[in-house]
Amino acid sequence: MSRPHPIARLLATITAAVGALAVPVAAAGAPAQGGDDGVTLRLGYFANVTHAPALVGIEAGIYEENLGDNVTLDTSTFTAGPQAVEAIFSDALDITYIGPNPAINAFAQSDGEAVRIISGAASGGAFFVVQPDIEKPKDLEGKTIATPQLGNTQDVALRNYLEDKGFETDPTGGGDVSIVPQDNAQTLELFTSGDIDGAWVPEPWATRLVDEGGGEILVDEADLWPDGRYVTTHIIVRTEFLEENPGVVKQFLEGHVAANRLIADDPAQAQELVGQAIDSITGKPIAPELVAASFESIEFTNDPIASSLKQSAKDAEAADLLDPVDLDGIYSLKLLNQVLKAAGEPTVKGK
């Protein structure tokens, strides 16, 4: 394996330090057993609306129904992607919903061996929300802006945006604009109290910053992408788990596709399930109208939108958070396309 990029080593250190921030739904259990019989599938996801397929799939019992009696589902939640990657690397997690940049980092740090992307999940739903006195990009100089975690998808997006506007930043919070990676719930508290000036966050946190914190949207990330489509959330699997348990992975993908179908067919029910899940995970109820507002900016899709992943990698390289990486082989969409074809839905591509 090649020597890790200095920032990659810093990310690993920070991830280990904040690992306790992960909120367990059910603690990650013993390592998964081989073969398709008697398997424990350890699934990760976040309490974000951009992870609605996972929230809906779990709340509605869709995964259990599709996995069957031979598979035990063991779930854990995380607050940002690098934490989930650390769990993958430590063999404490098999499949997780995650943003693009942590997936790229996991693939790069393992020389393309550790993970594969097996499906898309969501596009859109990320915003740069600021205090009302920030009316234009030049007002950001000297300000303090939050992201969910160093090296996560929104963190990379913010750093790339600031560089494009002529600002310098660094991974330790220095530069023209100070970036402070932290838990989204803490971001909401500090923004509401006026202790930070803005945040680049996924839903529902962006809507909560506006509704509860009086913030203003400075950037809708969709405006920065062709046709407004970019991967916010997709699904990765430990390569070893995929190779040893392809039948289980396919069953899981059947559940994922069914969850996305429920979201499309009955958004009101899906929103109710998402609200219940976020309340259960965080202990902080979210108003139904905020969940509904969050849904408006998100496209829930099985398409991984591969073209945007390549751009995300370039953005991370530009922010000095990633060495140049060849993403060939990162997608494994054969099982997903089998599921989609059987369901009469369009197949997807990894290009």
C-alpha positions as CSV (number, residue, x, y, z in Angstrom):
1,M,0.0,0.0,0.0
2,S,1.3,3.5,-0.8
3,R,2.3,5.9,1.9
4,P,-0.8,8.0,2.9
5,H,-1.1,11.6,2.0
6,P,-0.2,13.8,5.1
7,I,-3.8,15.1,5.2
8,A,-5.0,11.6,5.0
9,R,-3.0,10.8,8.1
10,L,-4.5,13.9,9.8
11,L,-8.0,12.8,8.8
12,A,-7.4,9.3,10.3
13,T,-6.1,10.9,13.6
14,I,-9.1,13.2,13.8
15,T,-11.5,10.4,13.0
16,A,-10.1,8.3,15.8
17,A,-10.4,11.1,18.2
18,V,-14.0,11.9,17.4
19,G,-15.1,8.3,17.0
20,A,-17.0,8.5,20.2
21,L,-19.4,11.0,18.5
22,A,-20.9,8.2,16.6
23,V,-24.4,7.5,17.9
24,P,-25.1,3.8,18.0
25,V,-28.5,2.5,17.1
26,A,-27.2,-1.0,17.9
27,A,-23.6,-1.4,18.7
28,A,-21.5,-2.9,15.9
29,G,-21.3,-6.6,16.7
30,A,-18.9,-9.4,16.0
31,P,-17.3,-9.6,12.6
32,A,-19.7,-10.8,9.8
33,Q,-19.7,-14.5,9.2
34,G,-18.8,-15.8,5.7
35,G,-21.3,-17.2,3.3
36,D,-24.8,-16.2,2.6
37,D,-26.3,-18.2,5.5
38,G,-26.4,-16.9,9.1
39,V,-24.8,-13.6,8.3
40,T,-24.8,-10.4,10.4
41,L,-25.0,-7.3,8.1
42,R,-23.7,-4.3,9.9
43,L,-25.2,-1.2,8.3
44,G,-24.2,2.4,8.9
45,Y,-26.1,5.7,8.1
46,F,-26.6,9.2,9.4
47,A,-29.5,11.1,10.9
48,N,-29.7,13.3,7.8
49,V,-32.6,13.7,5.4
50,T,-30.1,13.0,2.6
51,H,-30.0,9.5,4.1
52,A,-33.8,9.1,3.9
53,P,-33.6,5.7,2.0
54,A,-31.8,4.3,5.0
55,L,-34.1,5.9,7.6
56,V,-37.2,4.8,5.7
57,G,-35.9,1.3,5.1
58,I,-35.2,0.8,8.8
59,E,-38.3,2.5,10.2
60,A,-40.6,0.7,7.8
61,G,-38.9,-2.7,8.3
62,I,-38.1,-2.9,4.6
63,Y,-34.6,-4.2,5.0
64,E,-35.6,-6.9,7.4
65,E,-38.3,-8.1,5.0
66,N,-35.9,-8.3,2.1
67,L,-33.0,-9.8,4.0
68,G,-35.0,-12.6,5.3
69,D,-34.5,-14.9,8.3
70,N,-30.9,-15.9,7.5
71,V,-29.5,-12.3,8.0
72,T,-29.3,-10.3,11.2
73,L,-29.3,-6.5,10.6
74,D,-27.1,-4.6,13.0
75,T,-27.3,-0.8,12.6
76,S,-25.2,2.1,13.7
77,T,-25.4,5.8,13.0
78,F,-22.6,8.3,12.5
79,T,-22.3,12.1,12.3
80,A,-20.0,12.3,9.3
81,G,-18.4,10.1,6.6
82,P,-14.8,9.8,7.9
83,Q,-16.2,8.1,11.1
84,A,-18.0,5.6,9.0
85,V,-14.8,4.9,7.0
86,E,-12.9,4.3,10.1
87,A,-15.5,1.7,11.1
88,I,-15.1,0.1,7.7
89,F,-11.3,0.0,8.0
90,S,-11.5,-1.5,11.5
91,D,-13.9,-4.3,10.3
92,A,-16.8,-2.9,12.4
93,L,-19.1,-2.1,9.5
94,D,-20.0,-3.8,6.3
95,I,-22.2,-1.4,4.3
96,T,-22.9,2.3,4.9
97,Y,-24.7,5.2,3.4
98,I,-22.1,7.9,2.9
99,G,-21.1,11.0,1.0
100,P,-18.7,10.9,-2.0
101,N,-15.5,12.3,-0.6
102,P,-15.1,9.9,2.3
103,A,-15.8,7.0,-0.1
104,I,-13.1,8.4,-2.4
105,N,-10.7,8.7,0.5
106,A,-11.4,5.1,1.6
107,F,-10.8,3.8,-1.9
108,A,-7.6,5.9,-2.3
109,Q,-6.1,5.0,1.1
110,S,-6.5,1.3,0.4
111,D,-5.1,1.4,-3.1
112,G,-8.6,0.6,-4.4
113,E,-9.0,-2.5,-2.3
114,A,-11.2,-1.7,0.7
115,V,-14.6,-0.5,-0.6
116,R,-16.9,-0.5,-3.6
117,I,-19.8,1.8,-4.4
118,I,-22.9,-0.3,-5.0
119,S,-25.7,2.2,-5.4
120,G,-26.7,5.8,-5.4
121,A,-29.1,7.2,-2.8
122,A,-29.5,10.9,-3.0
123,S,-28.7,14.0,-5.0
124,G,-28.8,17.6,-3.7
125,G,-29.9,18.8,-0.3
126,A,-26.7,20.6,0.7
127,F,-26.5,24.4,1.4
128,F,-24.2,27.1,2.6
129,V,-26.2,29.0,5.2
130,V,-24.9,32.2,6.7
131,Q,-25.8,34.9,9.2
132,P,-28.0,37.7,7.7
133,D,-25.1,40.2,7.7
134,I,-23.2,38.1,5.2
135,E,-24.8,39.2,1.9
136,K,-22.1,38.3,-0.6
137,P,-18.9,36.1,-0.8
138,K,-16.5,39.0,0.0
139,D,-18.2,39.4,3.4
140,L,-16.9,35.9,4.4
141,E,-13.3,37.2,5.1
142,G,-12.4,36.7,8.7
143,K,-15.6,34.7,9.4
144,T,-15.9,31.2,11.1
145,I,-17.7,28.6,9.1
146,A,-18.7,25.1,10.2
147,T,-18.8,21.8,8.3
148,P,-19.7,18.3,9.5
149,Q,-16.1,17.0,9.6
150,L,-12.7,17.6,8.1
151,G,-12.6,15.9,4.7
152,N,-16.3,15.1,4.5
153,T,-18.3,16.0,1.4
154,Q,-19.5,19.4,2.6
155,D,-16.1,20.3,4.0
156,V,-14.5,19.7,0.6
157,A,-17.3,21.7,-1.2
158,L,-16.8,24.7,1.1
159,R,-13.0,24.7,0.7
160,N,-13.4,24.5,-3.1
161,Y,-16.0,27.3,-3.1
162,L,-13.8,29.6,-0.9
163,E,-10.7,28.9,-3.1
164,D,-12.8,29.8,-6.1
165,K,-13.7,33.1,-4.4
166,G,-10.0,33.9,-3.7
167,F,-9.9,32.9,0.0
168,E,-7.1,30.8,1.5
169,T,-8.0,28.1,4.1
170,D,-6.1,25.3,5.8
171,P,-7.1,22.1,7.6
172,T,-6.3,23.5,11.0
173,G,-8.8,26.4,10.8
174,G,-6.4,29.1,9.7
175,G,-6.5,31.3,6.6
176,D,-8.8,34.0,5.4
177,V,-11.8,32.1,6.5
178,S,-11.7,29.8,9.5
179,I,-13.3,26.4,8.9
180,V,-14.4,24.5,12.1
181,P,-15.5,20.9,11.5
182,Q,-18.0,19.8,14.1
183,D,-21.2,17.8,14.8
184,N,-24.2,19.2,13.0
185,A,-26.3,19.5,16.2
186,Q,-23.5,21.6,17.7
187,T,-23.4,23.7,14.6
188,L,-27.1,24.5,15.0
189,E,-26.6,25.6,18.6
190,L,-23.5,27.7,17.9
191,F,-25.1,29.3,14.8
192,T,-28.3,30.2,16.7
193,S,-26.2,31.8,19.5
194,G,-24.2,33.8,17.0
195,D,-20.9,32.0,17.8
196,I,-20.3,30.9,14.2
197,D,-21.0,32.8,11.0
198,G,-22.2,30.0,8.8
199,A,-22.2,26.4,7.8
200,W,-22.1,24.2,4.7
201,V,-24.4,21.3,5.8
202,P,-26.8,18.7,4.4
203,E,-30.5,18.6,5.1
204,P,-32.3,18.8,7.5
205,W,-29.6,21.0,9.1
206,A,-29.6,23.6,6.4
207,T,-33.4,24.2,6.8
208,R,-33.0,24.2,10.6
209,L,-30.3,26.8,10.4
210,V,-32.7,29.0,8.4
211,D,-35.9,28.2,10.4
212,E,-34.5,28.0,13.9
213,G,-31.3,30.1,13.6
214,G,-32.5,32.9,11.3
215,G,-29.9,32.1,8.7
216,E,-29.9,32.9,5.0
217,I,-28.9,30.6,2.1
218,L,-25.8,32.0,0.4
219,V,-25.2,28.9,-1.8
220,D,-27.4,26.1,-2.9
221,E,-24.8,23.5,-3.9
222,A,-27.0,22.3,-6.8
223,D,-26.4,25.6,-8.5
224,L,-22.7,24.6,-8.8
225,W,-23.3,21.4,-10.7
226,P,-24.4,20.6,-14.3
227,D,-28.2,20.2,-14.4
228,G,-28.2,20.6,-10.6
229,R,-27.4,16.9,-10.1
230,Y,-24.6,15.7,-7.9
231,V,-24.1,12.7,-5.6
232,T,-24.8,13.7,-2.0
233,T,-25.2,10.2,-0.6
234,H,-24.4,6.8,-2.1
235,I,-23.8,3.3,-0.6
236,I,-20.4,1.6,-0.1
237,V,-19.6,-1.9,0.9
238,R,-16.5,-3.6,2.3
239,T,-15.1,-5.4,-0.7
240,E,-14.5,-8.5,1.3
241,F,-18.1,-8.6,2.5
242,L,-19.3,-8.2,-1.1
243,E,-17.1,-11.0,-2.3
244,E,-18.1,-13.4,0.5
245,N,-21.9,-12.5,0.6
246,P,-23.1,-11.4,-2.8
247,G,-26.6,-12.8,-2.1
248,V,-26.9,-10.8,1.1
249,V,-25.8,-7.6,-0.7
250,K,-28.3,-8.2,-3.4
251,Q,-31.1,-8.7,-0.8
252,F,-30.0,-5.4,0.9
253,L,-30.1,-3.6,-2.5
254,E,-33.6,-5.0,-3.0
255,G,-34.6,-3.3,0.3
256,H,-32.8,-0.1,-0.7
257,V,-34.6,0.1,-4.1
258,A,-37.9,-0.6,-2.3
259,A,-37.3,2.2,0.2
260,N,-36.6,4.6,-2.7
261,R,-39.8,3.5,-4.3
262,L,-41.8,4.2,-1.1
263,I,-40.3,7.7,-1.0
264,A,-41.4,8.3,-4.6
265,D,-44.8,6.8,-4.3
266,D,-45.8,8.1,-0.8
267,P,-43.6,11.1,0.2
268,A,-45.9,12.0,3.0
269,Q,-45.4,8.6,4.7
270,A,-41.7,8.7,4.0
271,Q,-41.4,12.1,5.6
272,E,-43.2,10.9,8.7
273,L,-40.8,7.9,8.9
274,V,-37.8,10.1,8.5
275,G,-39.0,12.4,11.2
276,Q,-39.5,9.5,13.6
277,A,-36.0,8.2,12.8
278,I,-34.3,11.5,13.4
279,D,-36.2,11.9,16.7
280,S,-35.2,8.4,17.8
281,I,-31.6,8.8,16.9
282,T,-30.9,12.3,18.1
283,G,-33.5,12.6,20.9
284,K,-34.4,16.0,19.3
285,P,-37.8,16.0,17.5
286,I,-37.9,17.7,14.1
287,A,-41.0,19.5,13.0
288,P,-42.8,17.7,10.1
289,E,-42.8,20.9,8.0
290,L,-39.0,21.1,8.2
291,V,-38.7,17.5,7.0
292,A,-41.1,18.3,4.2
293,A,-39.1,21.4,3.3
294,S,-35.9,19.4,3.2
295,F,-37.4,16.9,0.8
296,E,-38.0,19.6,-1.7
297,S,-34.3,20.1,-2.5
298,I,-33.4,16.4,-2.6
299,E,-33.7,13.8,-5.4
300,F,-33.7,10.3,-4.0
301,T,-32.2,8.1,-6.7
302,N,-30.5,4.8,-7.3
303,D,-28.2,6.5,-9.8
304,P,-24.8,7.1,-8.3
305,I,-24.2,10.0,-10.7
306,A,-20.7,8.9,-11.4
307,S,-19.6,12.0,-13.3
308,S,-20.0,14.1,-10.1
309,L,-17.8,11.7,-8.2
310,K,-14.9,12.4,-10.4
311,Q,-15.3,16.1,-9.9
312,S,-15.5,15.6,-6.2
313,A,-12.1,13.9,-6.3
314,K,-10.7,16.8,-8.3
315,D,-12.1,19.3,-5.7
316,A,-10.5,17.3,-2.8
317,E,-7.2,17.3,-4.7
318,A,-7.4,21.1,-5.2
319,A,-8.1,21.5,-1.4
320,D,-5.0,19.4,-0.7
321,L,-7.1,16.8,1.1
322,L,-6.4,14.1,-1.5
323,D,-3.5,12.9,-3.7
324,P,-4.4,12.3,-7.3
325,V,-6.4,9.1,-7.5
326,D,-7.5,6.7,-10.2
327,L,-11.2,5.8,-9.5
328,D,-11.3,3.0,-11.9
329,G,-12.9,0.0,-10.2
330,I,-14.6,2.0,-7.4
331,Y,-18.1,1.1,-8.7
332,S,-19.7,-2.4,-8.5
333,L,-23.2,-1.9,-9.9
334,K,-23.9,-5.4,-11.3
335,L,-26.1,-6.5,-8.4
336,L,-28.0,-3.2,-8.3
337,N,-28.7,-3.4,-12.0
338,Q,-30.0,-6.9,-11.6
339,V,-32.4,-5.6,-8.9
340,L,-33.4,-2.6,-10.9
341,K,-34.1,-4.8,-14.0
342,A,-36.2,-7.2,-12.0
343,A,-38.1,-4.3,-10.6
344,G,-38.7,-2.8,-14.0
345,E,-36.7,0.3,-13.2
346,P,-33.9,2.0,-15.3
347,T,-30.4,0.6,-14.8
348,V,-27.5,2.8,-14.0
349,K,-23.9,3.3,-15.1
350,G,-20.6,3.9,-13.2
351,K,-19.3,6.4,-15.8
